Structures are given as C-alpha cells and as structure tokens.
Amino acid sequence: MPFELDEIKKIRKRFGFTQFELAKKAQVSQSLIAKIESRRIDPTFTKVKKIFDVLDELKNKNELKAEDIMTKKLIYVNADDNITSAINKMKKHEISQLPVLSKKNVVGLVSESIILDSISNSDPEKIKILKIKDIMHECPPIVSKKSSSSVISGLLKYYPIVVVADEGKPTGVITKSDMLRTIYKG
C-alpha cells in the first residue's frame, strides 16, 4: 500500500472525490471515511485496503503515460550512417542524442558526448569514414506507449533517452526535457 492513513483526505480531494463518492467506490461507509480522516478510528486492515485500492486505481488512471509525454516525431540515425550525418541531424533539430536503428530496430544510442569522445581520439581523415555502429553505445531502454510516467522518470535517472515503441516498432522518444515540459506546463 503506497499511502498512509493521514493522506486519505488529501488524495481524495486531489482527485475531486467527496467522502461519499470514495466510500461508495470502496464499498465502505461514508462515516468510516470521515472517522479515518479525523483520526477518530483505527480501521481494520480489510477496510483500509479497500480504500487504498480505490485511491491507487485513481492514481494510475490519472497518471501520464509515455504516449502523453513522448516526442512523436522519431529522429534517428542508421547504424551504417557516417558520423557527419548524425552531427547534421543533431544540429538541424537542436537535439543532443539520437537512437540508432538497424532494420527498423533500435540497436544503440549516439550523442554529442559520444561523438566528441570518438573524434577527439581519431585522425581527422578517419572521422569521415567512421560509421555510427563503430562508436554507438548500448541501446537505450524501450517502453510501451502505455508505460507510466513514474516508470519513465525512474529510467531517465540512469539513461539520457527512453524509446517508446508500439508493437515493437519505435514511435517516439522521451528525454528529461520532454518529461519536464509535460509535467511543468505553466
């Protein structure tokens, strides 16, 4: 159970529910909700579980999904492209990382940092012939379009980008910037 008894009133109000509506949905009495919120009763585990299940259902129903957050225009490079094509795409679209695709599957990630690390150690002539597959890093996480924002937020702590797929086909990406833009509209 992700909630505390003291939070019931605050969560209920956040979802716009009255005590009566929450009680009806949880199949408990309205007076029980009132007594819990005013701390006049120590309810049974079974009753609390019913209430928390309803609150959890409301939370999940209202939580943003990947399809609500993602950038729908998928900009990517192919594994066989040269480095300059990735640089040009990043510059044109003002982005700092790109998923790498091979035969419509995500196989890696290339970013400004990865490119800079690769070309700083290479002969300038060699740079022109280096392929993305020669420098790319491991594949970023791939989630379904129904994945919750809390899952995505957790992944973005460890990865610079998350790829969103629908039936195995990449359809968009989510970066930290996308997440912030969606959550903090204002």
C-alpha angles and dihedrals in degrees: 000000000000096000138074123223090245090060098057095091094046093048093044091053093045089060091045095245125147120219088254093053093048091046092050093048092046092043094236131114123276089231089058090056090048092050093048092049092049091045093238095127140042100218126211120263091246093056093045091049091054091051094045092048089057092047090048091050090051091048093051092044092054097040118109117252130214091259089059093053106034128103100242098203103083110212112187145148128232120242090241094052118107123248094254091063089056091048091050093049092048091049094046095048096034094235131133104212140034135195113239117228132196118183091347092305125113107243104163152336133258124191140173089262093051091049093047091050090050099047097042089065097042139084108258091237091052090056091068092059100039113113127215090245088061094060108022122119128225122302115279118237116283120212135179120255088250094058113124124250090242091060091047093047089054092051093048089061088069105025131048093221140019121207118219117213134187114205089343095308116116109240105166149342137241123209130179087261091056090050093050093045092053098043097042103044103159 
